[in-house]
Structure formats: C-alpha cells, structure tokens
Amino acid sequence: MKKELKIIFILLLTVSGIGFSQTPEQQKMIDKALKMRDSIMQCITIEEMLQQANAQEKRTESAKKTNKSETNPIPKASKSEDKYWKNTLASDYDNKLKNWNYGEANLVFNYHYDSRKDKVEYVQVGVIKADGTIKLNPTYQVPILKPLKEFKDNNNFFDIHNPESYQYSNEDSGIKLNSYLLVYQNDIKIGILTIGNSEKVTLNLLTPGDLYFGDEGYMLSWVYAEEACEIEANENWKGDLSNTGTPLIVETHVTYNLSFSPGWNLVKTEVIGKYAFPNAPEEDRSRYKKHVHTIVSNIPEDATYYFRKSPQY
C-alpha cells in the first residue's frame, strides 16, 4: 500500500509540473497517470470498506455474546405436570363446575360397546347445564347386564385376590357397575365425570397402574341392578403391591357389603389408611391399608364432581 501511495505522489507532481500547453505525448502521459490514480484510489476505498465491515462484524458478534449472556440465563427445570389436575374441573358447594365453558352436555351411563357399529351404547342419567350446574336424575333401565356371579371376573378395583372370598345372594340377577359417567355433547364424548372427596382417589381407582395407591378418600360408583341382590366379601391379604418390579410387601383388608335394590344404586368405595415409602420411586411411594365398599342412599354433602376432559378437547 505504501508503494502505491508513492506512485500516486510522483504522478501528481509530474502532472502538476506540466504547464497548460502539452504535446500529444505529454497529454497521453497525463491521461495514463490519472487513470492509474483513479484505479489505485478505488482499490484503497474498497479495502477501507472491507476493513470497516470486518471491524463492524467483530463488534456485532461481541455485542451478541454479551447480550446473550445477560438476557438468556440457563433455563431452570420445569415443574413436573400434575396428572391429577390436568384437564380437570371441580365443582363448588352448589354442584357447579367452576370455569365450565363447554355449553350444555349430557351425562350418560355406558353399558355396552357395539363392535359392528363401533359405537358405545348408553342411557342418559343427567345433564351439565350451560353454566356448569350438574343435574342427575337416572330413570332409564339398562338393557344389557351381566350376572352378579361374574362380578369376581369384572371387578374394576381388583382388590380381592381370592375369588372364593365373594359371597352372593341371587347371583343370577343382572347388574352393571361404572365408577364414572361419560360426558357427551352432540353424540361425541368430551370427557368423564367422577364423584368423591379426593381428586387423587377418583383418578387412581380408574387407572390400572394406580389402583393400589394409598391416597385416602372415597369415590362413588353407579350400579344398575335387575333385581334385589347382594355381594359380600371380607379378605385379609399380605403380598407384593409393587408396579415397578421392586417388591413392596404390605397387608391389606378389603370388605364388600353391598345390598342392591332393583334399579339404580350408589356404591361408596373408601380408601382408609396408607403405607408410606418415602424413599421409593415417586410412583411407588404409597399403598392402601383398607378398601371399604358400602351402599349409600344419596350423594354425600361433602362430595365434589370432577370433570376430566378428553385429550382431544
């Protein structure tokens, strides 16, 4: 670059030392010198621009790194999702679901799945009004039932280990038990409704892997019976109630004292007492001590309605 500047200086001196009258040869020399000057000056300008651009880029990169370190700290671990309240609404003391905004919906009791039509068959037992108020009035008969004596093979709670523990009265009478009601809108299921005093119990007793959890409380089940009939059971049991492969040996006591009237009945299932395993994996930290199943005539005053929305809604 110094050499080029020196050439420019000499050329300019040469040009300036020549008078206003030049021979054709001198004029050619002047024109050549001016072109060379312009070419060199253009190169200098481009190089300066490149240098300035490089300097600006370095400053920009430095600013980005500084800004990133100041405004983007290391993210903190997010809190694990609460499965018991995910997509869940609960009622208040007026039997009204808080924050309900799905409009009016039907509460139905399903009794059969028609595989040929790929359709759930049900009878309506109540409604959820547009403001979230729940009204229950089951009056319809349930047309498809199973004999009471098959209860041992269809018990959703799986808490009696010895089938011989069950004792039946009028064992051929048909019954159907559901621990939830389906919520339908425009003939599409948008969720389920459970009733009890614990969001944990009302989900655990419907989830196969969580049936033995020891979160205390109760839930209600709806039963339709064809005729008067009874189930009794009383079992003390000791065994492994783990679901992770690491044994958890506990003792449980389960009783069934159910005398069904013809038509609709309510069963109260209570989880009483629990074994705590604080050092076990999270999914294995508690197991129940007692399950007590009894008939109740009405929904208890302290009961809460839990609506759990279907994932697609």
Rosetta blueprint (number, residue, H / E / L):
1 M L
2 K H
3 K H
4 E H
5 L H
6 K H
7 I H
8 I H
9 F H
10 I H
11 L H
12 L H
13 L H
14 T H
15 V H
16 S H
17 G H
18 I L
19 G L
20 F L
21 S L
22 Q L
23 T L
24 P H
25 E H
26 Q H
27 Q H
28 K H
29 M H
30 I H
31 D H
32 K H
33 A H
34 L H
35 K H
36 M H
37 R H
38 D H
39 S H
40 I H
41 M H
42 Q H
43 C H
44 I H
45 T H
46 I H
47 E H
48 E H
49 M H
50 L H
51 Q H
52 Q H
53 A H
54 N H
55 A H
56 Q H
57 E H
58 K H
59 R H
60 T H
61 E H
62 S H
63 A H
64 K H
65 K H
66 T H
67 N H
68 K H
69 S H
70 E H
71 T H
72 N L
73 P L
74 I L
75 P L
76 K L
77 A L
78 S L
79 K L
80 S L
81 E L
82 D L
83 K L
84 Y L
85 W L
86 K L
87 N L
88 T E
89 L E
90 A E
91 S E
92 D L
93 Y L
94 D L
95 N L
96 K E
97 L E
98 K L
99 N L
100 W L
101 N L
102 Y L
103 G L
104 E L
105 A E
106 N E
107 L E
108 V E
109 F E
110 N E
111 Y E
112 H E
113 Y E
114 D E
115 S L
116 R L
117 K L
118 D L
119 K E
120 V E
121 E E
122 Y E
123 V E
124 Q E
125 V E
126 G E
127 V E
128 I E
129 K L
130 A L
131 D L
132 G L
133 T E
134 I E
135 K E
136 L E
137 N L
138 P L
139 T L
140 Y L
141 Q L
142 V L
143 P L
144 I L
145 L L
146 K E
147 P E
148 L H
149 K H
150 E H
151 F H
152 K H
153 D H
154 N H
155 N L
156 N L
157 F L
158 F L
159 D L
160 I L
161 H L
162 N L
163 P H
164 E H
165 S H
166 Y L
167 Q E
168 Y E
169 S E
170 N L
171 E L
172 D L
173 S L
174 G E
175 I E
176 K E
177 L E
178 N E
179 S L
180 Y L
181 L E
182 L E
183 V E
184 Y E
185 Q E
186 N L
187 D L
188 I E
189 K E
190 I E
191 G E
192 I E
193 L E
194 T E
195 I E
196 G E
197 N L
198 S L
199 E L
200 K L
201 V H
202 T H
203 L H
204 N H
205 L L
206 L L
207 T L
208 P H
209 G H
210 D H
211 L L
212 Y L
213 F L
214 G L
215 D L
216 E L
217 G E
218 Y E
219 M E
220 L E
221 S E
222 W E
223 V E
224 Y E
225 A E
226 E L
227 E L
228 A L
229 C E
230 E E
231 I E
232 E E
233 A E
234 N E
235 E E
236 N E
237 W E
238 K E
239 G E
240 D E
241 L L
242 S L
243 N L
244 T L
245 G L
246 T L
247 P L
248 L L
249 I E
250 V E
251 E E
252 T E
253 H E
254 V E
255 T E
256 Y E
257 N E
258 L E
259 S E
260 F E
261 S L
262 P L
263 G E
264 W E
265 N E
266 L E
267 V E
268 K E
269 T E
270 E E
271 V E
272 I E
273 G E
274 K E
275 Y E
276 A E
277 F L
278 P L
279 N L
280 A L
281 P L
282 E H
283 E H
284 D H
285 R L
286 S E
287 R E
288 Y E
289 K E
290 K E
291 H E
292 V E
293 H E
294 T E
295 I E
296 V E
297 S L
298 N L
299 I L
300 P L
301 E L
302 D L
303 A L
304 T E
305 Y E
306 Y E
307 F E
308 R E
309 K E
310 S L
311 P L
312 Q L
313 Y L
